[in-house]
Amino acid sequence: MDTGSEMQFSSKNSEISTLKASLETVVSAHYPAMMGHIAVRLVACPAVCAEALNLLTRLVFLTVSKQKNLLEM
């Protein structure tokens, strides 16, 4: 989950820079009329599904544990 740490922010900025450079290269080569009309921004996004993901993670762990117990019998 996104904790908003400084290291993650730096990593995300690096990823956005790479994506932006790649997108600019493709657009300039194949869609020159679109140059200057596309914006790439890093925006905060709340962890809407964090609770559901945590629940699913626990369910998967329980299922794997039960399967191992059955195999050991």
Residue pairs with C-beta under 8 A, 6 or more apart in sequence:
1 47
1 50
1 53
2 8
2 45
2 47
12 42
13 42
16 40
16 41
16 42
19 40
20 40
23 38
23 40
24 35
27 34
27 35
27 38
28 35
